[in-house]
Amino acid sequence: MQIETYGQQMDVTPALRSHVETRFERLARHFEGDCEIRVQLALDKPLHKAIATINVAGRTLHGDAVGPDMYAAIDVLVDKLDRQLIKHKEKQLEQRKGDGLAKSGVFE
């Protein structure tokens, strides 16, 4: 898992970079292979904004979050991306098993 953290018109401190890496490690449990994560931190006064793009095999997931401080925005962002990865993983398992709605006979 590669995490690239950068700021838009702001400096990313080592504490912020460490917080991002710590929180995003939680997402590694959802996939086995390599993934690329790009995290953009921005200050949109008075709110703080965190945006992330995750490239996993065959898919690109995007999320953004706004919070009163940067740490809160990062935490909300990780929660959103966690839900997206769970949904993506469930869809992949559904396709592998062939248990989709079309094959279950619901639409016949």
Biopython code that builds the backbone (N, CA, C, O; Angstrom):
import numpy as np
from Bio.PDB.StructureBuilder import StructureBuilder

atoms = [
    (1, "MET", "N", (0.854, -1.167, 0.000)),
    (1, "MET", "CA", (0.000, 0.000, 0.000)),
    (1, "MET", "C", (0.898, 1.227, 0.000)),
    (1, "MET", "O", (1.757, 1.392, 0.866)),
    (2, "GLN", "N", (0.681, 2.074, -0.982)),
    (2, "GLN", "CA", (1.454, 3.305, -1.096)),
    (2, "GLN", "C", (0.532, 4.483, -0.817)),
    (2, "GLN", "O", (-0.522, 4.622, -1.438)),
    (3, "ILE", "N", (0.937, 5.322, 0.117)),
    (3, "ILE", "CA", (0.135, 6.486, 0.469)),
    (3, "ILE", "C", (0.926, 7.734, 0.120)),
    (3, "ILE", "O", (2.038, 7.936, 0.607)),
    (4, "GLU", "N", (0.343, 8.565, -0.726)),
    (4, "GLU", "CA", (0.951, 9.837, -1.098)),
    (4, "GLU", "C", (0.087, 10.948, -0.500)),
    (4, "GLU", "O", (-1.093, 11.073, -0.829)),
    (5, "THR", "N", (0.683, 11.743, 0.373)),
    (5, "THR", "CA", (-0.046, 12.814, 1.046)),
    (5, "THR", "C", (0.547, 14.142, 0.617)),
    (5, "THR", "O", (1.760, 14.341, 0.677)),
    (6, "TYR", "N", (-0.312, 15.046, 0.185)),
    (6, "TYR", "CA", (0.161, 16.375, -0.195)),
    (6, "TYR", "C", (-0.893, 17.410, 0.168)),
    (6, "TYR", "O", (-2.068, 17.089, 0.351)),
    (7, "GLY", "N", (-0.456, 18.637, 0.267)),
    (7, "GLY", "CA", (-1.353, 19.716, 0.644)),
    (7, "GLY", "C", (-1.596, 20.665, -0.509)),
    (7, "GLY", "O", (-0.715, 20.900, -1.336)),
    (8, "GLN", "N", (-2.779, 21.197, -0.555)),
    (8, "GLN", "CA", (-3.118, 22.193, -1.563)),
    (8, "GLN", "C", (-3.023, 23.553, -0.880)),
    (8, "GLN", "O", (-3.862, 23.902, -0.050)),
    (9, "GLN", "N", (-2.014, 24.301, -1.231)),
    (9, "GLN", "CA", (-1.733, 25.622, -0.681)),
    (9, "GLN", "C", (-1.563, 25.580, 0.834)),
    (9, "GLN", "O", (-1.948, 26.511, 1.541)),
    (10, "MET", "N", (-0.980, 24.486, 1.318)),
    (10, "MET", "CA", (-0.644, 24.355, 2.730)),
    (10, "MET", "C", (0.464, 23.334, 2.877)),
    (10, "MET", "O", (0.643, 22.467, 2.022)),
    (11, "ASP", "N", (1.204, 23.443, 3.964)),
    (11, "ASP", "CA", (2.266, 22.484, 4.242)),
    (11, "ASP", "C", (1.707, 21.327, 5.057)),
    (11, "ASP", "O", (0.929, 21.523, 5.990)),
    (12, "VAL", "N", (2.116, 20.124, 4.689)),
    (12, "VAL", "CA", (1.696, 18.937, 5.426)),
    (12, "VAL", "C", (2.770, 18.660, 6.474)),
    (12, "VAL", "O", (3.910, 18.340, 6.136)),
    (13, "THR", "N", (2.406, 18.781, 7.725)),
    (13, "THR", "CA", (3.347, 18.564, 8.813)),
    (13, "THR", "C", (3.590, 17.068, 9.013)),
    (13, "THR", "O", (2.772, 16.245, 8.601)),
    (14, "PRO", "N", (4.703, 16.718, 9.637)),
    (14, "PRO", "CA", (4.946, 15.295, 9.924)),
    (14, "PRO", "C", (3.847, 14.667, 10.791)),
    (14, "PRO", "O", (3.550, 13.481, 10.645)),
    (15, "ALA", "N", (3.248, 15.446, 11.682)),
    (15, "ALA", "CA", (2.164, 14.921, 12.522)),
    (15, "ALA", "C", (0.939, 14.579, 11.670)),
    (15, "ALA", "O", (0.315, 13.537, 11.873)),
    (16, "LEU", "N", (0.596, 15.446, 10.721)),
    (16, "LEU", "CA", (-0.541, 15.163, 9.828)),
    (16, "LEU", "C", (-0.245, 13.949, 8.960)),
    (16, "LEU", "O", (-1.107, 13.088, 8.782)),
    (17, "ARG", "N", (0.965, 13.872, 8.422)),
    (17, "ARG", "CA", (1.349, 12.740, 7.573)),
    (17, "ARG", "C", (1.269, 11.435, 8.366)),
    (17, "ARG", "O", (0.792, 10.423, 7.853)),
    (18, "SER", "N", (1.731, 11.458, 9.598)),
    (18, "SER", "CA", (1.680, 10.279, 10.451)),
    (18, "SER", "C", (0.234, 9.879, 10.759)),
    (18, "SER", "O", (-0.095, 8.693, 10.769)),
    (19, "HIS", "N", (-0.626, 10.866, 11.010)),
    (19, "HIS", "CA", (-2.033, 10.592, 11.285)),
    (19, "HIS", "C", (-2.706, 9.950, 10.069)),
    (19, "HIS", "O", (-3.474, 8.999, 10.211)),
    (20, "VAL", "N", (-2.417, 10.467, 8.888)),
    (20, "VAL", "CA", (-2.984, 9.904, 7.652)),
    (20, "VAL", "C", (-2.537, 8.451, 7.484)),
    (20, "VAL", "O", (-3.361, 7.580, 7.206)),
    (21, "GLU", "N", (-1.251, 8.187, 7.648)),
    (21, "GLU", "CA", (-0.748, 6.826, 7.463)),
    (21, "GLU", "C", (-1.335, 5.868, 8.493)),
    (21, "GLU", "O", (-1.665, 4.729, 8.164)),
    (22, "THR", "N", (-1.466, 6.321, 9.728)),
    (22, "THR", "CA", (-2.031, 5.476, 10.781)),
    (22, "THR", "C", (-3.482, 5.129, 10.483)),
    (22, "THR", "O", (-3.883, 3.972, 10.610)),
    (23, "ARG", "N", (-4.270, 6.120, 10.088)),
    (23, "ARG", "CA", (-5.694, 5.883, 9.824)),
    (23, "ARG", "C", (-5.919, 5.050, 8.569)),
    (23, "ARG", "O", (-6.814, 4.205, 8.540)),
    (24, "PHE", "N", (-5.120, 5.277, 7.535)),
    (24, "PHE", "CA", (-5.320, 4.564, 6.279)),
    (24, "PHE", "C", (-4.810, 3.124, 6.336)),
    (24, "PHE", "O", (-5.157, 2.324, 5.468)),
    (25, "GLU", "N", (-3.996, 2.773, 7.336)),
    (25, "GLU", "CA", (-3.572, 1.381, 7.494)),
    (25, "GLU", "C", (-4.770, 0.476, 7.739)),
    (25, "GLU", "O", (-4.746, -0.707, 7.398)),
    (26, "ARG", "N", (-5.812, 1.035, 8.327)),
    (26, "ARG", "CA", (-7.038, 0.286, 8.606)),
    (26, "ARG", "C", (-7.684, -0.228, 7.316)),
    (26, "ARG", "O", (-8.349, -1.265, 7.325)),
    (27, "LEU", "N", (-7.492, 0.489, 6.219)),
    (27, "LEU", "CA", (-8.107, 0.104, 4.954)),
    (27, "LEU", "C", (-7.388, -1.064, 4.283)),
    (27, "LEU", "O", (-7.943, -1.698, 3.385)),
    (28, "ALA", "N", (-6.172, -1.351, 4.704)),
    (28, "ALA", "CA", (-5.375, -2.400, 4.059)),
    (28, "ALA", "C", (-5.981, -3.784, 4.249)),
    (28, "ALA", "O", (-5.665, -4.698, 3.488)),
    (29, "ARG", "N", (-6.840, -3.959, 5.240)),
    (29, "ARG", "CA", (-7.420, -5.281, 5.489)),
    (29, "ARG", "C", (-8.429, -5.689, 4.417)),
    (29, "ARG", "O", (-8.814, -6.857, 4.354)),
    (30, "HIS", "N", (-8.864, -4.753, 3.575)),
    (30, "HIS", "CA", (-9.902, -5.035, 2.589)),
    (30, "HIS", "C", (-9.366, -5.572, 1.263)),
    (30, "HIS", "O", (-10.144, -6.070, 0.449)),
    (31, "PHE", "N", (-8.077, -5.484, 1.030)),
    (31, "PHE", "CA", (-7.548, -5.947, -0.245)),
    (31, "PHE", "C", (-6.197, -6.612, -0.033)),
    (31, "PHE", "O", (-5.448, -6.273, 0.884)),
    (32, "GLU", "N", (-5.908, -7.570, -0.909)),
    (32, "GLU", "CA", (-4.680, -8.337, -0.780)),
    (32, "GLU", "C", (-3.544, -7.720, -1.584)),
    (32, "GLU", "O", (-2.405, -7.678, -1.119)),
    (33, "GLY", "N", (-3.841, -7.249, -2.772)),
    (33, "GLY", "CA", (-2.816, -6.747, -3.667)),
    (33, "GLY", "C", (-2.385, -5.332, -3.351)),
    (33, "GLY", "O", (-2.756, -4.750, -2.332)),
    (34, "ASP", "N", (-1.593, -4.804, -4.254)),
    (34, "ASP", "CA", (-1.122, -3.431, -4.109)),
    (34, "ASP", "C", (-2.241, -2.443, -4.404)),
    (34, "ASP", "O", (-3.135, -2.701, -5.210)),
    (35, "CYS", "N", (-2.163, -1.328, -3.739)),
    (35, "CYS", "CA", (-3.085, -0.246, -4.040)),
    (35, "CYS", "C", (-2.340, 1.063, -3.857)),
    (35, "CYS", "O", (-1.342, 1.146, -3.140)),
    (36, "GLU", "N", (-2.842, 2.053, -4.508)),
    (36, "GLU", "CA", (-2.251, 3.384, -4.471)),
    (36, "GLU", "C", (-3.277, 4.338, -3.880)),
    (36, "GLU", "O", (-4.422, 4.380, -4.329)),
    (37, "ILE", "N", (-2.872, 5.102, -2.877)),
    (37, "ILE", "CA", (-3.777, 6.052, -2.239)),
    (37, "ILE", "C", (-3.152, 7.440, -2.332)),
    (37, "ILE", "O", (-2.007, 7.652, -1.934)),
    (38, "ARG", "N", (-3.924, 8.374, -2.864)),
    (38, "ARG", "CA", (-3.484, 9.774, -2.932)),
    (38, "ARG", "C", (-4.415, 10.593, -2.039)),
    (38, "ARG", "O", (-5.631, 10.609, -2.234)),
    (39, "VAL", "N", (-3.823, 11.270, -1.062)),
    (39, "VAL", "CA", (-4.587, 12.052, -0.102)),
    (39, "VAL", "C", (-4.208, 13.518, -0.261)),
    (39, "VAL", "O", (-3.034, 13.884, -0.189)),
    (40, "GLN", "N", (-5.214, 14.343, -0.475)),
    (40, "GLN", "CA", (-4.999, 15.785, -0.615)),
    (40, "GLN", "C", (-5.644, 16.478, 0.578)),
    (40, "GLN", "O", (-6.818, 16.256, 0.876)),
    (41, "LEU", "N", (-4.879, 17.308, 1.247)),
    (41, "LEU", "CA", (-5.371, 18.068, 2.383)),
    (41, "LEU", "C", (-5.424, 19.536, 1.990)),
    (41, "LEU", "O", (-4.472, 20.068, 1.420)),
    (42, "ALA", "N", (-6.539, 20.186, 2.297)),
    (42, "ALA", "CA", (-6.710, 21.582, 1.906)),
    (42, "ALA", "C", (-7.420, 22.339, 3.014)),
    (42, "ALA", "O", (-8.170, 21.768, 3.807)),
    (43, "LEU", "N", (-7.168, 23.620, 3.047)),
    (43, "LEU", "CA", (-7.820, 24.500, 4.012)),
    (43, "LEU", "C", (-8.781, 25.391, 3.248)),
    (43, "LEU", "O", (-8.367, 26.236, 2.454)),
    (44, "ASP", "N", (-10.071, 25.195, 3.496)),
    (44, "ASP", "CA", (-11.119, 25.980, 2.858)),
    (44, "ASP", "C", (-11.817, 26.728, 3.992)),
    (44, "ASP", "O", (-12.865, 26.312, 4.485)),
    (45, "LYS", "N", (-11.210, 27.837, 4.386)),
    (45, "LYS", "CA", (-11.610, 28.535, 5.615)),
    (45, "LYS", "C", (-13.103, 28.713, 5.706)),
    (45, "LYS", "O", (-13.738, 29.079, 4.717)),
    (46, "PRO", "N", (-13.671, 28.473, 6.835)),
    (46, "PRO", "CA", (-13.117, 28.045, 8.122)),
    (46, "PRO", "C", (-13.008, 26.533, 8.254)),
    (46, "PRO", "O", (-12.609, 26.045, 9.311)),
    (47, "LEU", "N", (-13.349, 25.778, 7.220)),
    (47, "LEU", "CA", (-13.353, 24.319, 7.297)),
    (47, "LEU", "C", (-12.069, 23.729, 6.729)),
    (47, "LEU", "O", (-11.370, 24.362, 5.939)),
    (48, "HIS", "N", (-11.780, 22.516, 7.144)),
    (48, "HIS", "CA", (-10.637, 21.766, 6.637)),
    (48, "HIS", "C", (-11.177, 20.629, 5.770)),
    (48, "HIS", "O", (-12.184, 20.002, 6.100)),
    (49, "LYS", "N", (-10.491, 20.378, 4.661)),
    (49, "LYS", "CA", (-10.992, 19.428, 3.681)),
    (49, "LYS", "C", (-9.944, 18.359, 3.410)),
    (49, "LYS", "O", (-8.760, 18.664, 3.266)),
    (50, "ALA", "N", (-10.380, 17.104, 3.342)),
    (50, "ALA", "CA", (-9.513, 15.978, 3.005)),
    (50, "ALA", "C", (-10.155, 15.217, 1.851)),
    (50, "ALA", "O", (-11.337, 14.876, 1.897)),
    (51, "ILE", "N", (-9.364, 14.960, 0.822)),
    (51, "ILE", "CA", (-9.834, 14.273, -0.381)),
    (51, "ILE", "C", (-8.884, 13.104, -0.642)),
    (51, "ILE", "O", (-7.668, 13.252, -0.524)),
    (52, "ALA", "N", (-9.435, 11.946, -0.996)),
    (52, "ALA", "CA", (-8.586, 10.791, -1.275)),
    (52, "ALA", "C", (-9.093, 10.037, -2.493)),
    (52, "ALA", "O", (-10.294, 9.971, -2.755)),
    (53, "THR", "N", (-8.143, 9.469, -3.232)),
    (53, "THR", "CA", (-8.435, 8.610, -4.365)),
    (53, "THR", "C", (-7.671, 7.308, -4.158)),
    (53, "THR", "O", (-6.461, 7.321, -3.931)),
    (54, "ILE", "N", (-8.376, 6.191, -4.236)),
    (54, "ILE", "CA", (-7.763, 4.879, -4.059)),
    (54, "ILE", "C", (-7.857, 4.131, -5.374)),
    (54, "ILE", "O", (-8.938, 3.991, -5.945)),
    (55, "ASN", "N", (-6.715, 3.651, -5.851)),
    (55, "ASN", "CA", (-6.677, 2.826, -7.056)),
    (55, "ASN", "C", (-6.451, 1.383, -6.631)),
    (55, "ASN", "O", (-5.359, 1.012, -6.202)),
    (56, "VAL", "N", (-7.501, 0.574, -6.756)),
    (56, "VAL", "CA", (-7.394, -0.863, -6.512)),
    (56, "VAL", "C", (-7.573, -1.553, -7.852)),
    (56, "VAL", "O", (-7.909, -0.908, -8.846)),
    (57, "ALA", "N", (-7.357, -2.832, -7.885)),
    (57, "ALA", "CA", (-7.412, -3.576, -9.141)),
    (57, "ALA", "C", (-8.741, -3.353, -9.858)),
    (57, "ALA", "O", (-9.789, -3.793, -9.387)),
    (58, "GLY", "N", (-8.691, -2.673, -10.988)),
    (58, "GLY", "CA", (-9.869, -2.483, -11.816)),
    (58, "GLY", "C", (-10.848, -1.439, -11.335)),
    (58, "GLY", "O", (-11.943, -1.338, -11.887)),
    (59, "ARG", "N", (-10.504, -0.667, -10.342)),
    (59, "ARG", "CA", (-11.474, 0.284, -9.790)),
    (59, "ARG", "C", (-10.756, 1.483, -9.189)),
    (59, "ARG", "O", (-9.644, 1.364, -8.674)),
    (60, "THR", "N", (-11.398, 2.626, -9.261)),
    (60, "THR", "CA", (-10.912, 3.838, -8.612)),
    (60, "THR", "C", (-12.013, 4.343, -7.699)),
    (60, "THR", "O", (-13.127, 4.615, -8.147)),
    (61, "LEU", "N", (-11.700, 4.468, -6.421)),
    (61, "LEU", "CA", (-12.657, 4.953, -5.431)),
    (61, "LEU", "C", (-12.243, 6.347, -4.995)),
    (61, "LEU", "O", (-11.056, 6.637, -4.845)),
    (62, "HIS", "N", (-13.225, 7.202, -4.794)),
    (62, "HIS", "CA", (-12.962, 8.595, -4.448)),
    (62, "HIS", "C", (-13.819, 8.989, -3.252)),
    (62, "HIS", "O", (-14.975, 8.582, -3.139)),
    (63, "GLY", "N", (-13.243, 9.774, -2.375)),
    (63, "GLY", "CA", (-13.996, 10.259, -1.234)),
    (63, "GLY", "C", (-13.477, 11.605, -0.783)),
    (63, "GLY", "O", (-12.307, 11.930, -0.982)),
    (64, "ASP", "N", (-14.347, 12.381, -0.179)),
    (64, "ASP", "CA", (-13.924, 13.655, 0.389)),
    (64, "ASP", "C", (-14.708, 13.915, 1.659)),
    (64, "ASP", "O", (-15.821, 13.421, 1.838)),
    (65, "ALA", "N", (-14.106, 14.695, 2.533)),
    (65, "ALA", "CA", (-14.735, 14.992, 3.814)),
    (65, "ALA", "C", (-14.311, 16.382, 4.270)),
    (65, "ALA", "O", (-13.229, 16.869, 3.942)),
    (66, "VAL", "N", (-15.201, 17.001, 5.037)),
    (66, "VAL", "CA", (-14.952, 18.335, 5.573)),
    (66, "VAL", "C", (-15.150, 18.258, 7.082)),
    (66, "VAL", "O", (-16.053, 17.576, 7.567)),
    (67, "GLY", "N", (-14.295, 18.963, 7.817)),
    (67, "GLY", "CA", (-14.413, 18.952, 9.264)),
    (67, "GLY", "C", (-13.925, 20.244, 9.883)),
    (67, "GLY", "O", (-13.306, 21.068, 9.209)),
    (68, "PRO", "N", (-14.201, 20.425, 11.168)),
    (68, "PRO", "CA", (-13.767, 21.651, 11.846)),
    (68, "PRO", "C", (-12.256, 21.727, 12.010)),
    (68, "PRO", "O", (-11.694, 22.818, 12.098)),
    (69, "ASP", "N", (-11.591, 20.563, 12.052)),
    (69, "ASP", "CA", (-10.128, 20.538, 12.030)),
    (69, "ASP", "C", (-9.679, 19.400, 11.113)),
    (69, "ASP", "O", (-10.481, 18.543, 10.741)),
    (70, "MET", "N", (-8.407, 19.397, 10.754)),
    (70, "MET", "CA", (-7.908, 18.456, 9.754)),
    (70, "MET", "C", (-7.986, 17.014, 10.244)),
    (70, "MET", "O", (-8.263, 16.111, 9.455)),
    (71, "TYR", "N", (-7.748, 16.789, 11.517)),
    (71, "TYR", "CA", (-7.784, 15.428, 12.051)),
    (71, "TYR", "C", (-9.194, 14.846, 11.971)),
    (71, "TYR", "O", (-9.358, 13.670, 11.646)),
    (72, "ALA", "N", (-10.200, 15.648, 12.261)),
    (72, "ALA", "CA", (-11.588, 15.186, 12.168)),
    (72, "ALA", "C", (-11.957, 14.892, 10.717)),
    (72, "ALA", "O", (-12.642, 13.907, 10.442)),
    (73, "ALA", "N", (-11.510, 15.735, 9.786)),
    (73, "ALA", "CA", (-11.795, 15.518, 8.369)),
    (73, "ALA", "C", (-11.161, 14.215, 7.881)),
    (73, "ALA", "O", (-11.772, 13.479, 7.105)),
    (74, "ILE", "N", (-9.949, 13.932, 8.331)),
    (74, "ILE", "CA", (-9.274, 12.700, 7.929)),
    (74, "ILE", "C", (-10.018, 11.484, 8.480)),
    (74, "ILE", "O", (-10.179, 10.487, 7.777)),
    (75, "ASP", "N", (-10.470, 11.559, 9.725)),
    (75, "ASP", "CA", (-11.204, 10.438, 10.323)),
    (75, "ASP", "C", (-12.511, 10.166, 9.586)),
    (75, "ASP", "O", (-12.850, 9.008, 9.337)),
    (76, "VAL", "N", (-13.244, 11.210, 9.236)),
    (76, "VAL", "CA", (-14.497, 11.044, 8.493)),
    (76, "VAL", "C", (-14.211, 10.457, 7.109)),
    (76, "VAL", "O", (-14.947, 9.594, 6.632)),
    (77, "LEU", "N", (-13.152, 10.922, 6.477)),
    (77, "LEU", "CA", (-12.768, 10.423, 5.156)),
    (77, "LEU", "C", (-12.461, 8.931, 5.206)),
    (77, "LEU", "O", (-12.910, 8.182, 4.338)),
    (78, "VAL", "N", (-11.712, 8.492, 6.197)),
    (78, "VAL", "CA", (-11.367, 7.075, 6.308)),
    (78, "VAL", "C", (-12.622, 6.236, 6.521)),
    (78, "VAL", "O", (-12.736, 5.144, 5.965)),
    (79, "ASP", "N", (-13.565, 6.733, 7.320)),
    (79, "ASP", "CA", (-14.823, 6.002, 7.519)),
    (79, "ASP", "C", (-15.589, 5.860, 6.211)),
    (79, "ASP", "O", (-16.121, 4.787, 5.925)),
    (80, "LYS", "N", (-15.655, 6.916, 5.415)),
    (80, "LYS", "CA", (-16.350, 6.859, 4.128)),
    (80, "LYS", "C", (-15.681, 5.861, 3.189)),
    (80, "LYS", "O", (-16.355, 5.057, 2.545)),
    (81, "LEU", "N", (-14.355, 5.914, 3.113)),
    (81, "LEU", "CA", (-13.635, 5.016, 2.213)),
    (81, "LEU", "C", (-13.738, 3.566, 2.689)),
    (81, "LEU", "O", (-13.765, 2.646, 1.871)),
    (82, "ASP", "N", (-13.794, 3.361, 3.984)),
    (82, "ASP", "CA", (-13.966, 2.016, 4.530)),
    (82, "ASP", "C", (-15.286, 1.420, 4.058)),
    (82, "ASP", "O", (-15.335, 0.261, 3.648)),
    (83, "ARG", "N", (-16.354, 2.206, 4.114)),
    (83, "ARG", "CA", (-17.656, 1.726, 3.644)),
    (83, "ARG", "C", (-17.634, 1.441, 2.140)),
    (83, "ARG", "O", (-18.218, 0.460, 1.682)),
    (84, "GLN", "N", (-16.959, 2.301, 1.378)),
    (84, "GLN", "CA", (-16.874, 2.085, -0.072)),
    (84, "GLN", "C", (-16.112, 0.807, -0.394)),
    (84, "GLN", "O", (-16.504, 0.057, -1.288)),
    (85, "LEU", "N", (-15.027, 0.557, 0.329)),
    (85, "LEU", "CA", (-14.247, -0.654, 0.076)),
    (85, "LEU", "C", (-15.013, -1.913, 0.455)),
    (85, "LEU", "O", (-14.901, -2.937, -0.220)),
    (86, "ILE", "N", (-15.788, -1.844, 1.529)),
    (86, "ILE", "CA", (-16.617, -2.996, 1.915)),
    (86, "ILE", "C", (-17.639, -3.285, 0.823)),
    (86, "ILE", "O", (-17.843, -4.439, 0.449)),
    (87, "LYS", "N", (-18.276, -2.247, 0.319)),
    (87, "LYS", "CA", (-19.274, -2.416, -0.740)),
    (87, "LYS", "C", (-18.630, -2.978, -2.010)),
    (87, "LYS", "O", (-19.194, -3.859, -2.660)),
    (88, "HIS", "N", (-17.459, -2.470, -2.357)),
    (88, "HIS", "CA", (-16.735, -2.943, -3.539)),
    (88, "HIS", "C", (-16.363, -4.418, -3.379)),
    (88, "HIS", "O", (-16.498, -5.203, -4.318)),
    (89, "LYS", "N", (-15.896, -4.787, -2.189)),
    (89, "LYS", "CA", (-15.511, -6.173, -1.936)),
    (89, "LYS", "C", (-16.715, -7.106, -2.012)),
    (89, "LYS", "O", (-16.610, -8.211, -2.544)),
    (90, "GLU", "N", (-17.856, -6.669, -1.484)),
    (90, "GLU", "CA", (-19.071, -7.478, -1.550)),
    (90, "GLU", "C", (-19.514, -7.682, -2.989)),
    (90, "GLU", "O", (-19.937, -8.778, -3.357)),
    (91, "LYS", "N", (-19.422, -6.642, -3.804)),
    (91, "LYS", "CA", (-19.790, -6.776, -5.219)),
    (91, "LYS", "C", (-18.876, -7.765, -5.931)),
    (91, "LYS", "O", (-19.335, -8.561, -6.750)),
    (92, "GLN", "N", (-17.583, -7.714, -5.620)),
    (92, "GLN", "CA", (-16.657, -8.647, -6.244)),
    (92, "GLN", "C", (-16.977, -10.087, -5.855)),
    (92, "GLN", "O", (-16.952, -10.980, -6.701)),
    (93, "LEU", "N", (-17.277, -10.313, -4.583)),
    (93, "LEU", "CA", (-17.614, -11.663, -4.135)),
    (93, "LEU", "C", (-18.910, -12.145, -4.768)),
    (93, "LEU", "O", (-19.037, -13.319, -5.113)),
    (94, "GLU", "N", (-19.867, -11.246, -4.919)),
    (94, "GLU", "CA", (-21.139, -11.577, -5.539)),
    (94, "GLU", "C", (-20.936, -12.007, -6.993)),
    (94, "GLU", "O", (-21.547, -12.971, -7.454)),
    (95, "GLN", "N", (-20.080, -11.290, -7.703)),
    (95, "GLN", "CA", (-19.824, -11.620, -9.105)),
    (95, "GLN", "C", (-19.101, -12.951, -9.227)),
    (95, "GLN", "O", (-19.375, -13.722, -10.147)),
    (96, "ARG", "N", (-18.178, -13.231, -8.308)),
    (96, "ARG", "CA", (-17.445, -14.499, -8.368)),
    (96, "ARG", "C", (-18.356, -15.685, -8.105)),
    (96, "ARG", "O", (-18.242, -16.718, -8.764)),
    (97, "LYS", "N", (-19.252, -15.541, -7.153)),
    (97, "LYS", "CA", (-20.143, -16.632, -6.800)),
    (97, "LYS", "C", (-21.309, -16.763, -7.774)),
    (97, "LYS", "O", (-21.916, -17.829, -7.871)),
    (98, "GLY", "N", (-21.621, -15.708, -8.483)),
    (98, "GLY", "CA", (-22.754, -15.741, -9.398)),
    (98, "GLY", "C", (-24.075, -15.595, -8.684)),
    (98, "GLY", "O", (-25.102, -16.066, -9.172)),
    (99, "ASP", "N", (-24.061, -14.951, -7.539)),
    (99, "ASP", "CA", (-25.285, -14.779, -6.749)),
    (99, "ASP", "C", (-25.936, -13.422, -6.984)),
    (99, "ASP", "O", (-26.673, -12.936, -6.125)),
    (100, "GLY", "N", (-25.680, -12.813, -8.115)),
    (100, "GLY", "CA", (-26.262, -11.511, -8.387)),
    (100, "GLY", "C", (-27.762, -11.594, -8.589)),
    (100, "GLY", "O", (-28.310, -12.688, -8.723)),
    (101, "LEU", "N", (-28.425, -10.464, -8.612)),
    (101, "LEU", "CA", (-29.879, -10.434, -8.766)),
    (101, "LEU", "C", (-30.328, -11.031, -10.095)),
    (101, "LEU", "O", (-31.362, -11.696, -10.157)),
    (102, "ALA", "N", (-29.570, -10.802, -11.144)),
    (102, "ALA", "CA", (-29.962, -11.297, -12.456)),
    (102, "ALA", "C", (-29.936, -12.829, -12.500)),
    (102, "ALA", "O", (-30.767, -13.447, -13.166)),
    (103, "LYS", "N", (-28.995, -13.430, -11.800)),
    (103, "LYS", "CA", (-28.887, -14.892, -11.822)),
    (103, "LYS", "C", (-29.767, -15.576, -10.809)),
    (103, "LYS", "O", (-29.987, -16.784, -10.898)),
    (104, "SER", "N", (-30.275, -14.833, -9.848)),
    (104, "SER", "CA", (-31.100, -15.442, -8.806)),
    (104, "SER", "C", (-32.529, -15.676, -9.261)),
    (104, "SER", "O", (-33.289, -16.351, -8.566)),
    (105, "GLY", "N", (-32.916, -15.134, -10.413)),
    (105, "GLY", "CA", (-34.249, -15.362, -10.926)),
    (105, "GLY", "C", (-35.255, -14.337, -10.468)),
    (105, "GLY", "O", (-36.449, -14.526, -10.705)),
    (106, "VAL", "N", (-34.850, -13.282, -9.839)),
    (106, "VAL", "CA", (-35.745, -12.248, -9.349)),
    (106, "VAL", "C", (-36.382, -11.504, -10.516)),
    (106, "VAL", "O", (-37.532, -11.077, -10.414)),
    (107, "PHE", "N", (-35.663, -11.342, -11.616)),
    (107, "PHE", "CA", (-36.163, -10.542, -12.729)),
    (107, "PHE", "C", (-36.865, -11.380, -13.791)),
    (107, "PHE", "O", (-37.174, -10.856, -14.861)),
    (108, "GLU", "N", (-37.122, -12.633, -13.544)),
    (108, "GLU", "CA", (-37.770, -13.473, -14.556)),
    (108, "GLU", "C", (-39.257, -13.340, -14.539)),
    (108, "GLU", "O", (-39.944, -13.984, -15.332)),
]
sb = StructureBuilder()
sb.init_structure("model")
sb.init_model(0)
sb.init_chain("A")
sb.init_seg("    ")
for serial, (resi, resn, name, xyz) in enumerate(atoms, 1):
    if name == "N":
        sb.init_residue(resn, " ", resi, " ")
    sb.init_atom(name, np.array(xyz, "f"), 0.0, 1.0, " ", f" {name:<3s}", serial, name[0])
structure = sb.get_structure()
